[in-house]
């Protein structure tokens, strides 16, 4: 019988029939699982491997695990006759490797760094965990064969695991204990419970060193706005630079462009006109790259204590939060004077 989720009455959910394999498979897919690659050596000593999510622990003493393989698999005979196999629990950034080992008609081990275990079985590196097993039992389980192995060696890391749920790959995000946020004061416009408060602090942390370097170089906010636009896409007119850089406190004028040209950072028609375009000089582009390098280094330092999955989730949420088709800043912030 179908069961209700929170906020849904059970009688509102239509019962599914066990005779519908597609619906049954979808129901099973609602259970999030880890993703593994199981490897062994074939009868001809060839390397054999495939992606599987049917892995489970059986016993701690003795240490035993199991996994299952469809009887129709082209690798079934290799595992039926194998004395040893290895189970690799993939890390969150190894989804491409999972796809490679689940593909048909390709060399699954192409470009993969491996070591050798008992009987020369191939073992992958840099996984979340790896278990080298001696085949102990094989059981018939419907349309699958269940393989039970005794673990003879294993490795483990703190890397977050790759998970599979509802037909898609996912990542584990640790659920932190709730933290009571203190207010910065009743009269404050922003408190530590406001999203904008944390976004602005994070932005300042990552950009602070680059801002200080720009000040040492004598760049104004207007200079940096123009150089940033040309660094992303060279050869822009003054009107285009204004449109793509408009932000409160930034206004690129002909004086700004000509000043950058005098310092050898950009090259323009003299004087710059409505249709003439500005380009970064080699010195200008090198300077921009140096600023970007400082920002990237600050970003890496700020994220050094984050798991890979947390970084990916953070970027995904920020992309959704800032979702816009506009090329620059939001339209209402681009209403700047048209004067030169």
C-alpha positions as semicolon CSV with decimal commas, in nm:
position;residue;x (nm);y (nm);z (nm)
1;X;0,000;0,000;0,000
2;X;0,124;0,354;-0,072
3;X;0,214;0,560;0,235
4;X;0,153;0,929;0,284
5;X;0,423;1,189;0,327
6;X;0,403;1,470;0,580
7;X;0,104;1,693;0,510
8;X;-0,061;1,442;0,275
9;X;-0,346;1,212;0,367
10;X;-0,282;0,850;0,280
11;X;-0,624;0,815;0,118
12;X;-0,526;1,088;-0,132
13;X;-0,246;0,871;-0,276
14;X;-0,356;0,607;-0,527
15;X;-0,239;0,257;-0,446
16;X;0,015;0,115;-0,691
17;X;0,004;-0,237;-0,824
18;X;0,306;-0,460;-0,775
19;X;0,256;-0,584;-1,130
20;X;0,373;-0,253;-1,278
21;X;0,755;-0,278;-1,291
22;X;0,804;0,087;-1,392
23;X;0,610;0,218;-1,095
24;X;0,779;-0,033;-0,865
25;X;1,122;0,077;-0,989
26;X;1,028;0,442;-0,932
27;X;0,918;0,363;-0,577
28;X;1,248;0,187;-0,508
29;X;1,428;0,491;-0,648
30;X;1,286;0,707;-0,370
31;X;1,543;0,543;-0,140
32;X;1,871;0,733;-0,160
33;X;2,171;0,501;-0,201
34;X;2,543;0,533;-0,234
35;X;2,706;0,463;-0,569
36;X;2,967;0,190;-0,603
37;X;3,188;0,042;-0,870
38;X;3,260;-0,329;-0,834
39;X;3,567;-0,475;-1,006
40;X;3,728;-0,814;-1,055
41;X;3,939;-1,009;-1,302
42;X;3,776;-1,221;-1,571
43;X;3,855;-1,581;-1,651
44;X;4,090;-1,453;-1,922
45;X;4,254;-1,216;-1,665
46;X;4,090;-0,912;-1,825
47;X;3,978;-0,624;-1,604
48;X;3,604;-0,624;-1,534
49;X;3,406;-0,348;-1,365
50;X;3,057;-0,200;-1,342
51;X;2,853;0,054;-1,150
52;X;2,618;-0,083;-0,885
53;X;2,408;0,062;-0,604
54;X;2,304;-0,268;-0,445
55;X;2,584;-0,268;-0,187
56;X;2,517;-0,346;0,179
57;X;2,699;-0,445;0,496
58;X;2,628;-0,796;0,627
59;X;2,845;-0,847;0,931
60;X;3,113;-0,671;1,136
61;X;3,265;-0,987;1,280
62;X;3,365;-1,137;1,049
63;X;3,357;-0,830;0,823
64;X;3,128;-0,919;0,532
65;X;2,946;-0,722;0,260
66;X;2,711;-0,808;-0,024
67;X;2,599;-0,672;-0,359
68;X;2,388;-0,809;-0,643
69;X;2,416;-0,833;-1,021
70;X;2,150;-0,905;-1,282
71;X;2,176;-1,250;-1,438
72;X;2,155;-1,086;-1,780
73;X;2,470;-0,880;-1,722
74;X;2,758;-0,946;-1,961
75;X;2,986;-0,954;-1,654
76;X;2,793;-1,217;-1,462
77;X;3,023;-1,510;-1,550
78;X;3,335;-1,314;-1,455
79;X;3,197;-1,252;-1,105
80;X;3,057;-1,606;-1,072
81;X;3,408;-1,748;-1,119
82;X;3,604;-1,474;-0,937
83;X;3,777;-1,557;-0,611
84;X;3,810;-1,188;-0,522
85;X;3,630;-0,864;-0,602
86;X;3,658;-0,502;-0,488
87;X;3,377;-0,262;-0,400
88;X;3,449;0,110;-0,437
89;X;3,218;0,366;-0,274
90;X;3,247;0,671;-0,496
91;X;3,317;1,024;-0,374
92;X;3,085;1,315;-0,460
93;X;3,304;1,436;-0,748
94;X;3,326;1,094;-0,917
95;X;2,990;1,095;-1,097
96;X;3,172;1,094;-1,434
97;X;3,355;0,776;-1,328
98;X;3,022;0,620;-1,237
99;X;2,890;0,704;-1,581
100;X;3,197;0,558;-1,748
101;X;3,158;0,224;-1,569
102;X;2,785;0,208;-1,642
103;X;2,835;0,260;-2,018
104;X;2,827;-0,026;-2,267
105;X;3,070;-0,086;-2,551
106;X;3,353;0,126;-2,406
107;X;3,683;0,055;-2,233
108;X;3,569;0,125;-1,880
109;X;3,923;0,140;-1,745
110;X;4,050;0,388;-2,006
111;X;4,240;0,666;-1,832
112;X;4,165;0,526;-1,486
113;X;4,447;0,504;-1,232
114;X;4,437;0,160;-1,067
115;X;4,636;-0,060;-0,832
116;X;4,627;-0,440;-0,809
117;X;4,485;-0,656;-0,535
118;X;4,452;-1,029;-0,474
119;X;4,453;-1,233;-0,794
120;X;4,545;-0,913;-0,975
121;X;4,198;-0,759;-0,946
122;X;4,191;-0,389;-1,045
123;X;4,129;-0,144;-0,764
124;X;4,042;0,222;-0,817
125;X;4,205;0,507;-0,629
126;X;4,072;0,820;-0,455
127;X;3,730;0,682;-0,364
128;X;3,534;0,756;-0,050
129;X;3,600;0,395;0,059
130;X;3,724;0,071;-0,095
131;X;3,671;-0,288;0,018
132;X;3,878;-0,577;-0,117
133;X;3,677;-0,895;-0,068
134;X;3,713;-1,273;-0,096
135;X;3,402;-1,424;-0,254
136;X;3,234;-1,630;0,018
137;X;2,878;-1,707;-0,094
138;X;2,659;-1,670;-0,401
139;X;2,280;-1,679;-0,378
140;X;2,006;-1,682;-0,638
141;X;1,781;-1,382;-0,576
142;X;1,509;-1,367;-0,840
143;X;1,656;-1,214;-1,154
144;X;1,982;-1,129;-0,972
145;X;2,273;-1,314;-0,816
146;X;2,370;-1,195;-0,468
147;X;2,744;-1,200;-0,400
148;X;2,868;-1,208;-0,040
149;X;3,232;-1,132;0,028
150;X;3,455;-1,131;0,333
151;X;3,654;-0,807;0,355
152;X;4,028;-0,876;0,354
153;X;4,140;-0,511;0,336
154;X;3,983;-0,167;0,307
155;X;4,063;0,203;0,279
156;X;3,851;0,499;0,388
157;X;3,866;0,878;0,354
158;X;3,665;1,174;0,478
159;X;3,559;1,271;0,126
160;X;3,179;1,312;0,095
161;X;3,009;1,026;-0,091
162;X;2,818;1,032;-0,419
163;X;2,453;0,938;-0,379
164;X;2,177;0,832;-0,618
165;X;1,812;0,923;-0,570
166;X;1,515;0,932;-0,803
167;X;1,726;0,858;-1,110
168;X;1,976;1,137;-1,042
169;X;2,312;1,182;-0,874
170;X;2,325;1,388;-0,559
171;X;2,550;1,488;-0,273
172;X;2,531;1,463;0,103
173;X;2,490;1,792;0,285
174;X;2,549;1,765;0,658
175;X;2,259;1,881;0,870
176;X;2,400;2,121;1,123
177;X;2,250;2,176;1,463
178;X;2,035;2,486;1,482
179;X;2,230;2,791;1,594
180;X;2,058;3,080;1,767
181;X;2,157;3,398;1,584
182;X;2,202;3,710;1,792
183;X;2,066;4,044;1,679
184;X;2,298;4,335;1,606
185;X;2,053;4,569;1,773
186;X;1,688;4,660;1,757
187;X;1,759;4,975;1,558
188;X;1,980;4,807;1,298
189;X;1,858;4,780;0,939
190;X;2,025;4,440;0,902
191;X;2,080;4,175;1,167
192;X;2,278;3,852;1,171
193;X;1,953;3,673;1,088
194;X;1,926;3,849;0,751
195;X;2,043;3,684;0,429
196;X;2,183;4,014;0,298
197;X;2,396;4,046;0,613
198;X;2,571;3,714;0,545
199;X;2,598;3,771;0,169
200;X;2,765;4,108;0,219
201;X;3,008;3,974;0,479
202;X;3,100;3,678;0,254
203;X;3,146;3,911;-0,044
204;X;3,371;4,143;0,157
205;X;3,578;3,852;0,290
206;X;3,649;3,716;-0,058
207;X;3,705;4,055;-0,225
208;X;3,892;4,241;0,051
209;X;4,249;4,161;-0,058
210;X;4,168;4,238;-0,421
211;X;4,009;4,568;-0,316
212;X;4,320;4,662;-0,119
213;X;4,540;4,573;-0,418
214;X;4,329;4,791;-0,647
215;X;4,374;5,079;-0,406
216;X;4,751;5,028;-0,406
217;X;4,745;5,051;-0,785
218;X;4,541;5,370;-0,774
219;X;4,232;5,219;-0,937
220;X;3,899;5,384;-0,860
221;X;3,574;5,188;-0,858
222;X;3,503;5,342;-1,200
223;X;3,843;5,220;-1,331
224;X;3,781;4,869;-1,202
225;X;3,430;4,861;-1,349
226;X;3,563;4,940;-1,697
227;X;3,857;4,700;-1,675
228;X;3,629;4,420;-1,547
229;X;3,395;4,455;-1,843
230;X;3,681;4,455;-2,095
231;X;3,840;4,162;-1,913
232;X;3,527;3,954;-1,969
233;X;3,473;4,065;-2,329
234;X;3,714;4,298;-2,506
235;X;3,622;4,561;-2,764
236;X;3,325;4,744;-2,610
237;X;3,194;5,095;-2,673
238;X;3,151;5,340;-2,388
239;X;2,774;5,283;-2,389
240;X;2,824;4,905;-2,369
241;X;3,075;4,937;-2,086
242;X;2,831;5,157;-1,895
243;X;2,546;4,911;-1,943
244;X;2,750;4,610;-1,831
245;X;2,914;4,779;-1,532
246;X;2,632;4,996;-1,395
247;X;2,611;4,969;-1,017
248;X;2,558;5,227;-0,741
249;X;2,886;5,413;-0,695
250;X;3,022;5,315;-1,039
251;X;2,994;5,534;-1,347
252;X;3,228;5,491;-1,642
253;X;3,282;5,818;-1,832
254;X;3,506;5,924;-2,119
255;X;3,742;6,064;-1,855
256;X;3,769;5,720;-1,695
257;X;3,848;5,549;-2,026
258;X;4,098;5,817;-2,130
259;X;4,266;5,800;-1,789
260;X;4,312;5,423;-1,826
261;X;4,453;5,481;-2,174
262;X;4,706;5,731;-2,038
263;X;4,826;5,467;-1,789
264;X;4,864;5,210;-2,067
265;X;4,585;4,982;-1,945
266;X;4,347;5,027;-2,240
267;X;4,374;5,143;-2,597
268;X;4,100;5,354;-2,761
269;X;4,031;5,587;-3,050
270;X;4,144;5,936;-2,946
271;X;3,912;6,074;-2,825
272;X;3,676;5,786;-2,757
273;X;3,344;5,836;-2,933
274;X;3,001;5,679;-2,920
275;X;3,091;5,407;-3,170
276;X;3,463;5,360;-3,105
277;X;3,565;5,063;-2,894
278;X;3,806;5,019;-2,605
279;X;4,045;4,725;-2,570
280;X;4,269;4,606;-2,289
281;X;4,640;4,639;-2,359
282;X;4,873;4,349;-2,265
283;X;4,952;4,541;-1,945
284;X;4,581;4,590;-1,875
285;X;4,501;4,225;-1,926
286;X;4,794;4,114;-1,710
287;X;4,678;4,351;-1,437
288;X;4,324;4,212;-1,457
289;X;4,451;3,855;-1,439
290;X;4,654;3,943;-1,130
291;X;4,345;4,084;-0,958
292;X;4,142;3,775;-1,053
293;X;4,418;3,552;-0,912
294;X;4,395;3,735;-0,580
295;X;4,016;3,688;-0,575
296;X;4,048;3,317;-0,658
297;X;4,308;3,267;-0,386
298;X;4,081;3,442;-0,133
299;X;3,788;3,229;-0,246
300;X;3,988;2,908;-0,204
301;X;4,095;3,017;0,144
302;X;3,737;3,102;0,242
303;X;3,613;2,760;0,124
304;X;3,900;2,548;0,253
305;X;3,694;2,400;0,537
306;X;3,393;2,322;0,315
307;X;3,325;1,975;0,175
308;X;3,310;1,944;-0,204
309;X;2,936;1,879;-0,179
310;X;2,882;2,189;0,035
311;X;3,064;2,407;-0,218
312;X;2,858;2,267;-0,505
313;X;2,534;2,315;-0,312
314;X;2,630;2,672;-0,219
315;X;2,697;2,761;-0,583
316;X;2,374;2,599;-0,696
317;X;2,167;2,790;-0,441
318;X;2,336;3,121;-0,524
319;X;2,276;3,064;-0,896
320;X;1,908;3,011;-0,822
321;X;1,899;3,316;-0,597
322;X;2,063;3,542;-0,856
323;X;1,887;3,391;-1,157
324;X;1,847;3,659;-1,422
325;X;1,877;3,693;-1,797
326;X;2,029;4,039;-1,766
327;X;2,392;4,065;-1,884
328;X;2,498;4,298;-1,602
329;X;2,348;4,413;-1,276
330;X;1,967;4,422;-1,226
331;X;1,787;4,672;-1,455
332;X;1,675;4,908;-1,178
333;X;2,040;4,958;-1,083
334;X;2,144;5,044;-1,436
335;X;1,971;5,384;-1,447
336;X;2,284;5,597;-1,462
337;X;2,338;5,943;-1,611
338;X;2,402;5,964;-1,983
339;X;2,645;6,252;-1,956
340;X;3,004;6,211;-2,072
